[in-house]
Amino acid sequence: MKISNPLLDNNVVRKSAQILWKDADLNEGRHLFETFSVPKDIIGDVFVNIAKYPNTEKNFMIEVKNRLGKLLGNELISIDAQGNKKIFGFNIQVDKEYQRKRFRIGELLRLASIMEMLKNESPHIQIYSKDTAVYFHSKYKFEPDITAFDTRDKALRDIISDKSLGFEDLKEAAQQILDSVTLSKDDAAAKRALCKDTNALLKKYIQRALLDEKPDKQHPFSFGFDMILKRDTVIENKDFFNSIFERQGIDYKI
């Protein structure tokens, strides 16, 4: 008896990378893309799939596999049902053998979650980024979204400790915010406002660091922190994202 393999069966997986959709649960109104293929040099076609994660109510696993079914990368995300339909991305993982930039497996996973956000009309994707992944996520328009006071202070100290030329103004601004933290004492509202100021400053710092060849080496972070990609940001930068979909060979436009 022949066992159907969705990664090999042409009746299941389309040869084109056109995106079609299905309902995850008719009662909850969440939409999932159907499995699609993406051509890759050297390693051949890869296949992108999303499915409900076992024994959970709102978690879904996005996977990228090759024609033999080998897992190249995945990301676990949660999608709230109906209502706000907020999305939280847990952790993108890519097989070490395929982490080289030329394969862009991490980028493919990120595009898949962005499609889910847009189709489900989610307001944003929230993530917790590891320190080593901050610059990766920033390339796809994620911004710092720090709300914890201790994380805010660590971010400010990291900026202050950067001895690179051309960052002096940002270091000075970070010191001013840190001084304001000390002065705010027990004023919770003021401290929350300083988190917003820190996020804005951190965004400028990251954007400037990205101009360097190896920002993760030249401007490393000593900790991870929350980041966010807003739906409005994606729409405002649709030309940028559409160019990435085209580069990946995905028939999808924002």
Secondary structure as the mmCIF struct_conf table of DSSP 4:
data_model
#
loop_
_struct_conf.conf_type_id
_struct_conf.id
_struct_conf.beg_label_comp_id
_struct_conf.beg_label_asym_id
_struct_conf.beg_label_seq_id
_struct_conf.end_label_comp_id
_struct_conf.end_label_asym_id
_struct_conf.end_label_seq_id
HELX_LH_PP_P HELX_LH_PP_P1 LYS A 2 SER A 4
TURN_TY1_P TURN_TY1_P1 PRO A 6 LEU A 8
TURN_TY1_P TURN_TY1_P2 ASN A 10 VAL A 12
BEND BEND1 VAL A 13 VAL A 13
STRN STRN1 ARG A 14 ARG A 14
BEND BEND2 LYS A 15 SER A 16
STRN STRN2 GLN A 18 GLN A 18
STRN STRN3 TRP A 21 ASP A 25
TURN_TY1_P TURN_TY1_P3 LEU A 26 GLY A 29
STRN STRN4 ARG A 30 PHE A 33
HELX_LH_PP_P HELX_LH_PP_P2 GLU A 34 THR A 35
STRN STRN5 PHE A 36 VAL A 38
TURN_TY1_P TURN_TY1_P4 ASP A 41 ILE A 43
STRN STRN6 VAL A 46 LYS A 52
HELX_LH_PP_P HELX_LH_PP_P3 TYR A 53 TYR A 53
TURN_TY1_P TURN_TY1_P5 PRO A 54 ASN A 55
BEND BEND3 GLU A 57 LYS A 58
STRN STRN7 ASN A 59 ASN A 66
TURN_TY1_P TURN_TY1_P6 ARG A 67 LEU A 68
STRN STRN8 LEU A 71 ILE A 79
BEND BEND4 GLN A 82 GLN A 82
TURN_TY1_P TURN_TY1_P7 GLY A 83 ASN A 84
STRN STRN9 ILE A 87 VAL A 94
HELX_RH_3T_P HELX_RH_3T_P1 LYS A 96 TYR A 98
BEND BEND5 ARG A 100 ARG A 100
TURN_TY1_P TURN_TY1_P8 LYS A 101 PHE A 103
HELX_RH_AL_P HELX_RH_AL_P1 ILE A 105 LYS A 119
TURN_TY1_P TURN_TY1_P9 ASN A 120 GLU A 121
BEND BEND6 PRO A 123 PRO A 123
STRN STRN10 HIS A 124 SER A 129
HELX_RH_3T_P HELX_RH_3T_P2 ASP A 131 ALA A 133
HELX_RH_AL_P HELX_RH_AL_P2 VAL A 134 SER A 138
TURN_TY1_P TURN_TY1_P10 LYS A 139 LYS A 141
STRN STRN11 GLU A 143 PRO A 144
HELX_RH_AL_P HELX_RH_AL_P3 PHE A 149 SER A 161
TURN_TY1_P TURN_TY1_P11 LEU A 165 GLY A 166
HELX_RH_AL_P HELX_RH_AL_P4 GLU A 168 SER A 184
TURN_TY1_P TURN_TY1_P12 LYS A 185 ASP A 186
HELX_RH_AL_P HELX_RH_AL_P5 ALA A 188 ALA A 209
TURN_TY1_P TURN_TY1_P13 LEU A 210 LEU A 211
BEND BEND7 ASP A 212 GLU A 213
HELX_RH_AL_P HELX_RH_AL_P6 PRO A 215 GLN A 218
BEND BEND8 HIS A 219 HIS A 219
BEND BEND9 SER A 222 PHE A 223
STRN STRN12 PHE A 225 LYS A 230
HELX_RH_AL_P HELX_RH_AL_P7 ARG A 231 GLU A 236
TURN_TY1_P TURN_TY1_P14 ASN A 237 ASN A 237
HELX_RH_AL_P HELX_RH_AL_P8 LYS A 238 GLN A 248
TURN_TY1_P TURN_TY1_P15 GLY A 249 GLY A 249
STRN STRN13 ASP A 251 ASP A 251
#
